[in-house]
Amino acid sequence: MLRKSSKFIGYRFNEIVLDTNSFVVLLVGMYNRRMLCKVLDKNRFKETDPDVLYDYLEEFLRNRKIILTPQVLAESGNIIENKCGESTFKDIILTFMNFLANGVIEIYIPKNDLLENKQIPDFGFADISVFGACRNKSLITDDWKLYSYCRNKDREVINLKEFCD
């Protein structure tokens, strides 16, 4: 058991929205921690111990509700399949079908609502969907631009790299 990090005690929300890379780390880490080095962006996480990152993320999410958007699910699948291979992707989906069906809440934001956000050309559909989903919820992201945008809009946001610092 890891010692609880005091920097994560003050978060108000029990519902946690995950962006694409946060969900990829969670899903691949649950499947096989040794594969985390395949999916982590080496530029963003060059000095990060994948096991420590996964352990803290998993501990933080324990007893909290995990929220995803369809855009995050699609991007996550593409990343896992491209970086780990088609057979591994299929095995991950089959292995965690029950977790995906019952342990994750999906929030759908209509495309017209996404298109109303003037920042969509700068962020794309997945990030804007995550921004919309994290109203009155916490967000975990490794995207510094999204992190800053959410902070400026008074959203509760955690940078994934904070789990390693």
Helices and strands as residue ranges (DSSP letters): G 6-8, E 15-18, H 20-31, G 33-35, H 36-39, H 50-61, E 65-68, H 70-84, H 86-95, H 97-102, E 104-106, H 111-116, H 120-123, H 125-133, E 138-141, H 144-152, E 156-159, G 160-163
